[in-house]
Amino acid sequence: MFRVTVLLLFICSLLTVACEDEILETRPSNGQLEFSKDTLFLDTVFTNTSSSTRTFKVYNRSSENINLPTIALANGESSFYRLNVNGVPGKSFENVPILARDSIFIFVEATIDFNAVTDPLYIDQIVFDQGPNRQEVELVTLVQDAYFLYPGRDANGIKETIVIGEDQDGEEIEVEGFYLEGSPVWTDEKPYVIYGFAGVSSGNTLTIGKGARIYFHSNSGLVVEQGARLKVEGTREAKVIFQGDRLEPFFDDIPGQWSGILLREGSRDHSVSHAIVKNSTVGLLVDAAESTTGRSALRISDTEIYNTSSFGLFARQTEILGSNLVIGNNGSASLVCSEGGSYRFVHSTFANFWSGGVRVLPAVFVSNVTDPQQGQQEMESALQADFENCIIDGNQGIEFLLEQEPGSQFEFSFADSLLRFEDPGGFFQDDPLYDFTNDNQYRNNIYNGIPDFIDVDLNDFRIGEESQARGIGNILVAREVPFDLLGIDRRDSPDAGAYQHIVLEE
């Protein structure tokens, strides 16, 4: 019995060796490889910042095992690309087998020094074999130079931090961040890439000129301190862009990629014109900002805020004047005016068609209810909120809600606007805040009409010719904002919202 067992084991081992020899028996490649992609486009990267990883497959369609003598980058070891072939990293590889009717994966990344290349369109090739059997896959990446702003480190290597507020227990919230020097002016010369929170300190102003592009890394943002000021001076032709630093198309509309813009209590006299803020946690948080000029603490015009994972514009105890403002697709609410303040929005569109989960709040929420733990006085909770020539709409039945502190001053009006408020259960029919026959609060509005947005999924909140917002705007209000977000004259027959209607060609 022992001899039989040993003999069987010996025979099995011979068969195993024979099988392995058969598997490893290969012939040289004859140049008949096939590729899942013949050109690999890596998305735009900033200088010295790693790209995302791209992959493709190399196929051996023949009935024989083949051997690739070489796989290498054409630029050799000096290439800014990196490869990984079947789990092995490097820039060149020898004797790579591919089994019959099988394939291998190749992964590609790049980290490119803008100052070391002669063309921002950086090109290389992956070369398979040489001579008559040579085949190539092209690699293409656009690289941008940029200003990189990030927290410093002390002698112990600990990163610099700044305070961005207080938690519910009154404890300071510290985050990795740094203060900008003096009153900088950011231009469109090259993009700004921010790691951590960039702070504007008291007495200083951050001015952002037309065409500037501001990119934020994950968990990064902009904070303007007490006594400091933010001025965003875009134009219709050269908007200022605030977004995350992932430039791949996949991240074009992913919310929550960066934290947001915070105008802290006591900051003052802000202005934002012709800007796009997208893909943050909160677009703009205005926390008790002040006005020292008799004008609004924040004047915001011709600005779009999209795809925030919580709020588009969240304001507390402040003064805001908004015009040609579009806020859409936000995880909580597009606009919150809380704990009192003074707010006026004209020719603005608040359109919340959030599809990323359950949304509890409406597109617009206006409240002067204060937190008793904060100890505000009653006069601080006084509220004035006016919406004129606006659209408030979304994918919920009720898209605006009002909340009044009992006995407080709570004044509001909606006029010449298209409003979404469907209450089939009659929950609000006896609430005087929703008495739509009260001309002091509701004038010339259309309720639950069709806005005819062009494409809510793509944040295209222009309106079409079937929109019931057409022509319902007040002409006197339109003269305050004579041109829509695209520069179209609206004075003769103003539509509600930030856009005049368009006629799409079939």
Backbone hydrogen bonds, N-H to C=O, Kabsch-Sander energy under -0.5 kcal/mol:
donor,donor_aa,acceptor,acceptor_aa,energy
5,T,1,M,-2.1
6,V,2,F,-2.3
7,L,3,R,-2.5
8,L,4,V,-2.5
9,L,5,T,-2.3
10,F,6,V,-2.3
11,I,7,L,-2.5
12,C,8,L,-2.6
13,S,9,L,-2.2
14,L,10,F,-2.0
15,L,11,I,-2.3
16,T,12,C,-2.5
17,V,13,S,-2.4
18,A,14,L,-2.6
19,C,15,L,-2.5
20,E,16,T,-2.6
21,D,17,V,-2.8
22,E,18,A,-2.0
23,I,19,C,-2.5
24,L,20,E,-2.7
25,E,21,D,-0.9
26,T,24,L,-0.6
27,R,65,N,-2.0
29,S,67,N,-1.8
34,E,59,Y,-1.7
36,S,57,K,-2.2
40,L,138,E,-3.4
41,F,39,T,-0.6
42,L,40,L,-0.7
42,L,140,V,-2.6
45,V,142,L,-2.4
47,T,144,Q,-2.4
48,N,112,I,-3.5
49,T,46,F,-2.0
51,S,110,A,-2.5
54,R,108,V,-2.6
56,F,106,I,-1.9
58,V,104,I,-2.5
59,Y,34,E,-3.5
59,Y,57,K,-0.5
60,N,102,D,-2.9
61,R,59,Y,-0.7
66,I,98,I,-2.6
67,N,27,R,-2.1
68,L,96,V,-2.9
71,I,93,F,-2.2
72,A,127,V,-2.1
73,L,91,K,-2.0
74,A,125,Q,-2.8
76,G,73,L,-1.8
78,S,75,N,-1.1
79,S,76,G,-1.7
82,R,109,E,-2.6
83,L,90,G,-1.9
84,N,107,F,-1.5
85,V,88,V,-2.6
86,N,84,N,-0.7
86,N,105,F,-1.8
88,V,85,V,-1.5
90,G,83,L,-2.1
93,F,71,I,-2.7
95,N,69,P,-1.5
96,V,68,L,-2.4
98,I,66,I,-2.4
101,R,60,N,-0.6
101,R,62,S,-1.5
102,D,60,N,-0.7
102,D,99,L,-1.4
104,I,58,V,-1.9
106,I,56,F,-2.4
107,F,84,N,-2.5
108,V,54,R,-3.2
109,E,82,R,-2.0
111,T,80,F,-1.9
114,F,112,I,-0.8
116,A,113,D,-1.8
117,V,114,F,-1.2
122,Y,120,P,-1.1
122,Y,141,T,-2.9
124,D,139,L,-1.9
126,I,137,V,-2.6
127,V,72,A,-3.7
127,V,125,Q,-0.6
128,F,135,Q,-3.3
129,D,70,T,-2.4
129,D,127,V,-0.6
133,N,130,Q,-1.3
134,R,131,G,-1.6
135,Q,128,F,-1.9
137,V,126,I,-1.7
138,E,38,D,-2.3
139,L,124,D,-3.1
140,V,40,L,-2.4
141,T,122,Y,-2.2
142,L,42,L,-0.6
143,V,120,P,-2.9
143,V,141,T,-0.5
144,Q,45,V,-2.7
147,Y,191,P,-3.2
148,F,146,A,-0.6
149,L,147,Y,-0.6
149,L,193,V,-2.9
154,D,158,I,-2.1
157,G,154,D,-2.2
160,E,152,G,-2.8
162,I,175,V,-2.4
164,I,173,I,-2.5
165,G,173,I,-0.6
167,D,171,E,-2.7
170,G,167,D,-2.0
173,I,165,G,-3.3
174,E,172,E,-0.8
175,V,162,I,-2.5
177,G,160,E,-1.7
178,F,197,F,-2.5
180,L,199,G,-3.1
186,W,207,T,-2.9
192,Y,213,R,-2.4
193,V,147,Y,-3.4
194,I,192,Y,-0.5
194,I,215,Y,-3.1
195,Y,149,L,-2.8
197,F,176,E,-2.2
198,A,196,G,-0.5
198,A,221,G,-2.4
199,G,178,F,-2.9
199,G,197,F,-0.5
200,V,223,V,-2.4
201,S,199,G,-0.6
203,G,227,G,-1.5
204,N,201,S,-1.9
206,L,229,R,-2.4
207,T,184,P,-2.3
207,T,205,T,-0.6
208,I,206,L,-0.5
208,I,231,K,-3.0
209,G,186,W,-3.2
209,G,207,T,-0.6
211,G,238,A,-1.7
212,A,209,G,-1.7
214,I,241,I,-3.4
215,Y,192,Y,-3.4
215,Y,213,R,-0.5
216,F,243,Q,-2.4
217,H,194,I,-2.9
220,S,217,H,-1.2
221,G,196,G,-1.3
222,L,260,G,-2.0
223,V,198,A,-2.5
224,V,262,L,-2.9
225,E,200,V,-2.6
225,E,223,V,-0.6
227,G,266,G,-2.2
228,A,225,E,-2.2
229,R,204,N,-1.9
231,K,206,L,-2.8
232,V,271,S,-2.8
233,E,208,I,-3.3
233,E,231,K,-0.6
234,G,273,S,-2.0
235,T,238,A,-1.8
240,V,274,H,-2.1
241,I,212,A,-2.2
242,F,276,I,-2.9
243,Q,214,I,-2.2
245,D,216,F,-1.7
247,L,245,D,-0.8
251,F,248,E,-1.9
252,D,249,P,-1.9
254,I,251,F,-0.9
256,G,280,S,-1.4
257,Q,254,I,-0.5
257,Q,279,N,-2.3
258,W,279,N,-0.7
259,S,220,S,-2.8
260,G,220,S,-0.7
261,I,283,G,-1.5
262,L,222,L,-3.2
262,L,260,G,-0.5
263,L,261,I,-0.5
263,L,285,L,-3.3
264,R,224,V,-2.4
264,R,262,L,-0.8
266,G,288,A,-2.0
267,S,264,R,-2.4
268,R,228,A,-2.4
269,D,290,E,-2.0
270,H,297,A,-3.3
271,S,230,L,-2.2
272,V,299,R,-2.8
273,S,232,V,-1.7
274,H,301,S,-1.7
276,I,240,V,-2.7
277,V,304,E,-3.0
278,K,242,F,-2.0
279,N,306,Y,-1.4
281,T,258,W,-1.9
282,V,259,S,-2.1
283,G,311,F,-2.2
284,L,312,G,-2.0
285,L,261,I,-3.0
286,V,284,L,-0.6
286,V,314,F,-3.1
287,D,263,L,-2.7
287,D,285,L,-0.7
288,A,286,V,-1.0
288,A,316,R,-2.8
290,E,267,S,-3.3
297,A,319,E,-0.5
298,L,319,E,-1.8
299,R,270,H,-1.8
300,I,298,L,-0.6
300,I,321,L,-2.5
301,S,272,V,-2.6
302,D,323,S,-1.7
303,T,324,N,-0.8
304,E,275,A,-2.4
305,I,326,V,-2.6
306,Y,277,V,-2.4
307,N,328,G,-1.1
308,T,329,N,-0.6
309,S,280,S,-2.0
310,S,281,T,-2.1
312,G,333,A,-1.8
313,L,334,S,-2.2
314,F,284,L,-2.6
315,A,313,L,-0.5
315,A,336,V,-2.9
316,R,286,V,-2.5
317,Q,338,S,-2.1
317,Q,340,G,-1.0
318,T,340,G,-0.6
320,I,342,S,-2.2
321,L,298,L,-2.3
322,G,344,R,-2.8
323,S,300,I,-1.9
324,N,346,V,-1.1
324,N,347,H,-0.7
326,V,303,T,-2.6
327,I,349,T,-2.5
328,G,305,I,-2.3
329,N,351,A,-1.2
331,G,308,T,-2.4
332,S,310,S,-3.7
333,A,310,S,-0.6
334,S,363,A,-1.0
335,L,363,A,-2.5
336,V,313,L,-2.4
337,C,365,F,-2.5
338,S,315,A,-2.8
338,S,336,V,-0.6
340,G,367,S,-1.7
341,G,382,A,-2.6
342,S,318,T,-2.5
343,Y,384,Q,-3.1
344,R,320,I,-2.1
345,F,386,D,-2.7
346,V,322,G,-2.6
347,H,388,E,-1.9
349,T,325,L,-3.1
350,F,348,S,-0.5
350,F,391,I,-3.0
351,A,327,I,-2.2
351,A,349,T,-0.6
352,N,393,D,-2.1
353,F,351,A,-0.8
360,V,358,V,-0.5
364,V,399,E,-1.7
365,F,335,L,-2.4
366,V,401,L,-2.5
367,S,337,C,-3.2
368,N,403,E,-1.9
374,Q,371,D,-1.9
375,G,371,D,-0.7
376,Q,371,D,-0.6
380,E,377,Q,-0.9
381,S,377,Q,-0.6
381,S,378,E,-1.3
382,A,379,M,-1.1
383,L,409,Q,-2.1
384,Q,341,G,-2.4
385,A,411,E,-2.1
386,D,343,Y,-2.1
387,F,413,S,-2.6
388,E,345,F,-2.6
389,N,415,A,-2.2
391,I,348,S,-2.3
392,I,418,L,-2.7
393,D,350,F,-2.7
395,N,352,N,-1.8
399,E,397,G,-0.6
399,E,420,R,-2.3
401,L,364,V,-1.9
403,E,366,V,-2.1
408,S,405,E,-2.2
410,F,408,S,-0.6
411,E,383,L,-2.9
413,S,385,A,-1.9
414,F,441,Q,-3.0
415,A,387,F,-2.7
416,D,443,R,-2.8
418,L,390,C,-2.3
419,L,417,S,-0.6
419,L,446,I,-2.9
420,R,392,I,-1.4
421,F,419,L,-0.7
422,E,397,G,-2.4
423,D,421,F,-0.6
426,G,423,D,-1.7
429,Q,426,G,-0.9
431,D,428,F,-1.4
434,Y,431,D,-2.1
435,D,432,P,-1.3
436,F,434,Y,-1.3
438,N,435,D,-2.1
439,D,437,T,-0.9
441,Q,438,N,-1.4
442,Y,438,N,-3.1
443,R,414,F,-2.4
446,I,417,S,-2.6
448,N,419,L,-3.5
454,I,462,R,-2.0
455,D,460,D,-2.3
458,L,455,D,-0.7
459,N,456,V,-1.3
460,D,455,D,-2.8
461,F,459,N,-1.0
464,G,452,D,-2.3
467,S,464,G,-1.6
468,Q,450,I,-3.4
470,R,467,S,-1.1
472,I,469,A,-1.3
473,G,494,P,-2.2
478,A,474,N,-2.3
479,R,475,I,-1.8
480,E,476,L,-0.5
480,E,477,V,-1.3
481,V,477,V,-0.9
481,V,478,A,-0.6
484,D,488,I,-2.6
485,L,498,A,-2.3
487,G,484,D,-2.0
490,R,482,P,-2.8
491,R,482,P,-0.5
496,A,469,A,-2.1
497,G,389,N,-2.4
502,I,463,I,-2.3
504,L,502,I,-0.6
